[in-house]
């Protein structure tokens, strides 16, 4: 898999008043496209959310922390789910991966139209009894703006989020990546105003990606004048932790009645993982063994 080239950086600027992340995610976006056979607009939507998830996941401290970003909308794609850990491993899927839409008014893939109106949820499982859940309405469905709004309202962290996915003519992923820039508490007015001006006058992140910019160069372009210091560089990959044992557990949990019906049909069944589309086959004999393990 081509995801090994993907990586992200974490940096600070303006003497620690600014925290920034930038990622290059072509490999994992293309891996997701192949795994789910997504249409171009679904590839763009999922690629953007996977990029955001990969960066946001690494903001969590604990080794076993998990972050899930879920978008549910009234548009034809219906929704997206992405899960990331704190080590740069991310997975995800689109609810309706084959949705086709005409380009939007700017002639771009219409991710906002595909998602429509709805809700963005960020769920952080950081080992407490209850996971943290932050929820906001979608402001545009274009994902980056929605996450910018989420940070401002749910986490009270003024942020700029930019995400981009560019396609080749044959609909494979040509470039994918993005950045998240956050103002830390106590950032001076002058830094805030300067940064707003700088971001407003900047080329879109898709243009930077198209020009072959690395995560380092993307942050140099945005924060170059602010004494940028890169503190960490980490590999990213599309990674799903499903295996046959996990699928067995899920099958056991559906109960004796359902398993009995499957066994009576007398054919092996195939179970598909939502996140990576891997198939697991269970023979009638295996189903009988699972039937014995089922409690109810």
C-alpha positions as CSV (number, residue, x, y, z in Angstrom):
1,X,0.0,0.0,0.0
2,X,1.1,3.5,-1.0
3,X,0.3,5.1,2.4
4,X,3.9,5.0,3.7
5,X,4.7,8.3,2.1
6,X,2.0,10.0,4.2
7,X,3.0,11.9,7.2
8,X,2.1,14.9,9.4
9,X,4.0,17.5,11.3
10,X,3.2,19.3,14.5
11,X,4.7,22.8,15.0
12,X,4.5,25.9,17.1
13,X,4.9,29.6,16.0
14,X,4.9,33.1,17.5
15,X,6.7,31.9,20.7
16,X,4.1,29.2,21.4
17,X,1.1,31.4,20.8
18,X,0.2,29.3,17.7
19,X,-0.1,25.5,17.4
20,X,-0.1,24.0,13.9
21,X,-0.5,20.7,12.2
22,X,-0.1,19.8,8.5
23,X,-0.5,16.5,6.8
24,X,0.1,14.9,3.4
25,X,-2.4,12.0,2.9
26,X,-2.5,11.0,-0.7
27,X,-1.7,7.3,0.0
28,X,-4.3,6.8,2.7
29,X,-7.0,8.7,0.7
30,X,-6.3,6.5,-2.3
31,X,-6.3,3.4,-0.2
32,X,-9.7,4.3,1.1
33,X,-10.9,5.0,-2.4
34,X,-9.8,1.5,-3.5
35,X,-11.2,-0.2,-0.4
36,X,-14.6,1.4,-0.7
37,X,-14.7,2.0,-4.5
38,X,-15.9,5.5,-3.8
39,X,-17.2,7.9,-6.5
40,X,-15.1,11.1,-7.0
41,X,-17.3,13.3,-4.7
42,X,-17.3,10.5,-2.0
43,X,-13.5,10.2,-2.4
44,X,-13.1,13.9,-1.8
45,X,-15.4,13.9,1.2
46,X,-13.8,10.9,2.8
47,X,-10.3,12.0,2.0
48,X,-10.9,15.4,3.7
49,X,-12.3,13.8,6.8
50,X,-9.6,11.1,7.0
51,X,-7.0,13.9,6.8
52,X,-8.7,15.9,9.6
53,X,-9.1,12.7,11.7
54,X,-5.4,11.8,11.3
55,X,-4.3,15.2,12.6
56,X,-6.9,15.5,15.3
57,X,-6.2,12.0,16.6
58,X,-2.5,12.9,17.3
59,X,-3.7,15.8,19.5
60,X,-4.8,13.2,22.1
61,X,-2.3,12.2,24.7
62,X,-3.0,8.6,25.6
63,X,-1.7,5.6,23.7
64,X,-5.2,4.0,23.7
65,X,-7.2,7.1,23.1
66,X,-9.6,7.0,20.1
67,X,-11.2,9.8,18.2
68,X,-14.3,9.4,16.0
69,X,-15.7,12.1,13.7
70,X,-19.1,11.4,12.4
71,X,-21.1,13.6,10.0
72,X,-24.7,12.9,9.3
73,X,-26.6,14.9,6.7
74,X,-29.7,15.0,4.6
75,X,-27.7,14.9,1.3
76,X,-27.3,11.9,-0.9
77,X,-24.1,10.6,0.7
78,X,-26.0,10.5,4.1
79,X,-22.9,10.6,6.2
80,X,-19.3,9.7,6.9
81,X,-17.5,8.1,9.8
82,X,-13.8,8.3,10.5
83,X,-11.9,6.9,13.5
84,X,-8.3,7.7,14.4
85,X,-5.9,6.8,17.2
86,X,-3.2,9.0,18.7
87,X,-0.5,7.3,16.6
88,X,-1.5,8.5,13.1
89,X,-3.6,5.5,12.2
90,X,-7.0,6.3,10.7
91,X,-9.9,4.5,9.0
92,X,-13.3,5.5,7.7
93,X,-16.2,5.0,5.3
94,X,-18.9,6.9,3.5
95,X,-22.5,5.7,4.1
96,X,-23.3,5.9,0.4
97,X,-20.0,5.6,-1.4
98,X,-21.2,5.6,-5.0
99,X,-23.1,9.0,-4.9
100,X,-22.6,11.0,-8.1
101,X,-23.3,14.8,-8.3
102,X,-22.6,17.5,-10.8
103,X,-19.8,20.0,-9.9
104,X,-20.7,23.0,-7.7
105,X,-20.8,26.6,-8.8
106,X,-17.0,26.8,-8.7
107,X,-16.7,23.8,-10.9
108,X,-15.4,21.7,-7.9
109,X,-16.5,18.4,-6.5
110,X,-19.7,19.2,-4.5
111,X,-18.9,17.8,-1.1
112,X,-21.3,20.3,0.6
113,X,-24.1,19.2,-1.7
114,X,-23.4,15.6,-1.0
115,X,-23.6,16.0,2.8
116,X,-26.4,18.7,2.8
117,X,-27.6,19.9,6.2
118,X,-26.8,18.0,9.3
119,X,-24.7,17.4,12.3
120,X,-21.0,16.9,13.0
121,X,-20.1,14.9,16.1
122,X,-16.6,14.5,17.6
123,X,-16.3,11.7,20.0
124,X,-13.1,11.3,22.1
125,X,-12.6,8.1,24.1
126,X,-9.8,9.0,26.4
127,X,-10.2,6.2,29.0
128,X,-12.8,8.0,31.2
129,X,-16.1,6.3,32.1
130,X,-18.0,8.4,29.4
131,X,-16.4,9.5,26.2
132,X,-16.4,13.3,25.4
133,X,-18.9,14.2,22.7
134,X,-19.0,17.6,21.0
135,X,-21.7,18.3,18.5
136,X,-22.3,21.2,16.1
137,X,-24.5,21.8,13.1
138,X,-22.9,21.6,9.7
139,X,-22.2,25.2,8.4
140,X,-21.3,24.3,4.8
141,X,-20.9,20.5,4.6
142,X,-17.5,21.2,3.0
143,X,-15.9,19.7,6.2
144,X,-13.0,22.2,6.8
145,X,-15.4,25.0,7.6
146,X,-17.5,22.7,9.7
147,X,-14.5,21.7,11.8
148,X,-13.4,25.3,12.1
149,X,-16.9,26.0,13.5
150,X,-16.7,23.0,15.8
151,X,-13.4,24.1,17.3
152,X,-14.8,27.7,17.9
153,X,-18.0,26.5,19.5
154,X,-17.3,23.2,21.2
155,X,-13.7,23.6,22.2
156,X,-13.5,27.4,22.3
157,X,-10.3,27.2,20.4
158,X,-10.1,29.7,17.5
159,X,-8.8,27.6,14.6
160,X,-8.3,27.6,10.9
161,X,-8.8,24.2,9.2
162,X,-8.0,23.6,5.5
163,X,-8.5,20.3,3.8
164,X,-8.0,19.3,0.1
165,X,-8.3,16.3,-2.2
166,X,-7.4,16.5,-5.9
167,X,-8.3,13.8,-8.3
168,X,-6.6,12.5,-11.5
169,X,-8.5,12.2,-14.7
170,X,-9.1,8.5,-14.1
171,X,-10.5,9.4,-10.7
172,X,-7.6,8.2,-8.6
173,X,-6.3,10.5,-5.9
174,X,-3.6,12.9,-7.1
175,X,-3.0,14.9,-3.9
176,X,-4.5,15.1,-0.5
177,X,-3.7,16.9,2.7
178,X,-4.4,19.9,4.9
179,X,-3.6,21.9,8.0
180,X,-5.1,22.9,11.3
181,X,-3.8,26.1,12.9
182,X,-4.9,27.0,16.4
183,X,-4.5,30.1,18.5
184,X,-3.5,29.2,22.1
185,X,-5.0,30.9,25.1
186,X,-3.3,34.3,25.6
187,X,-2.4,34.9,22.0
188,X,-2.0,38.6,21.5
189,X,-4.4,40.7,19.4
190,X,-1.6,41.6,17.0
191,X,-0.9,37.9,16.4
192,X,-4.6,37.2,15.9
193,X,-5.1,40.0,13.4
194,X,-1.9,39.3,11.6
195,X,-2.7,35.6,11.2
196,X,-6.3,36.3,10.0
197,X,-4.9,38.6,7.3
198,X,-2.2,36.1,6.3
199,X,-4.8,33.3,6.0
200,X,-7.3,35.5,4.1
201,X,-4.6,36.3,1.5
202,X,-3.3,32.8,1.1
203,X,-3.7,30.5,-1.9
204,X,-6.2,27.6,-1.2
205,X,-4.6,24.5,0.2
206,X,-5.6,22.5,-3.0
207,X,-3.4,24.9,-5.0
208,X,-0.5,24.3,-2.6
209,X,-1.0,20.5,-2.8
210,X,-1.2,20.7,-6.5
211,X,2.1,22.5,-6.6
212,X,3.6,19.5,-4.7
213,X,4.0,21.3,-1.3
214,X,5.1,19.2,1.6
215,X,3.5,19.6,5.0
216,X,6.6,21.7,6.0
217,X,6.2,24.0,3.0
218,X,2.5,24.4,3.7
219,X,3.2,25.6,7.2
220,X,6.1,27.7,5.9
221,X,3.6,29.4,3.5
222,X,1.1,30.1,6.3
223,X,3.3,30.8,9.3
224,X,6.8,31.5,7.8
225,X,6.9,35.0,9.3
226,X,6.1,33.8,12.8
227,X,9.2,31.8,13.8
228,X,7.9,28.4,12.9
229,X,9.3,25.5,14.9
230,X,8.5,21.9,13.8
231,X,8.4,19.8,16.9
232,X,7.4,16.4,15.5
233,X,7.0,14.4,12.3
234,X,4.9,11.3,12.3
235,X,3.9,8.7,9.7
236,X,0.2,8.4,8.9
237,X,-1.6,5.3,7.5
238,X,-5.0,3.9,6.7
239,X,-5.2,1.1,9.3
240,X,-8.1,-1.1,10.3
241,X,-7.8,-3.3,13.3
242,X,-10.5,-5.8,12.2
243,X,-9.7,-9.5,12.3
244,X,-11.7,-12.7,12.2
245,X,-11.7,-13.0,16.0
246,X,-13.4,-9.5,16.3
247,X,-16.0,-10.5,13.7
248,X,-16.6,-13.7,15.6
249,X,-17.4,-11.8,18.7
250,X,-19.8,-9.6,16.8
251,X,-21.5,-12.7,15.4
252,X,-21.8,-14.3,18.8
253,X,-23.4,-11.2,20.2
254,X,-26.3,-11.2,17.7
255,X,-27.6,-14.3,19.6
256,X,-28.7,-17.9,19.1
257,X,-31.9,-17.1,17.1
258,X,-30.2,-15.2,14.3
259,X,-27.3,-17.7,14.2
260,X,-29.7,-20.6,14.0
261,X,-31.4,-19.0,11.0
262,X,-28.0,-18.7,9.3
263,X,-27.1,-22.3,10.0
264,X,-30.5,-23.5,8.7
265,X,-29.8,-21.8,5.4
266,X,-27.0,-24.3,5.1
267,X,-24.5,-22.0,3.3
268,X,-21.4,-20.2,4.5
269,X,-21.8,-16.5,5.1
270,X,-19.6,-13.5,4.3
271,X,-19.3,-10.6,6.8
272,X,-17.9,-7.3,5.5
273,X,-16.0,-4.8,7.7
274,X,-17.6,-1.3,7.3
275,X,-14.3,0.5,7.8
276,X,-12.0,-1.3,5.3
277,X,-14.4,-3.6,3.3
278,X,-12.5,-6.7,4.1
279,X,-14.6,-9.9,3.9
280,X,-14.6,-12.7,6.4
281,X,-16.1,-16.0,5.5
282,X,-17.8,-18.4,8.0
283,X,-18.7,-21.9,7.1
284,X,-21.8,-23.6,8.5
285,X,-19.5,-25.6,10.8
286,X,-17.9,-22.4,12.2
287,X,-21.4,-20.9,12.6
288,X,-22.4,-24.0,14.7
289,X,-19.4,-23.4,17.0
290,X,-20.4,-19.8,17.4
291,X,-24.0,-20.8,18.1
292,X,-22.6,-22.9,21.1
293,X,-20.8,-19.8,22.4
294,X,-23.9,-17.5,22.1
295,X,-25.5,-16.8,25.5
296,X,-29.1,-16.0,24.4
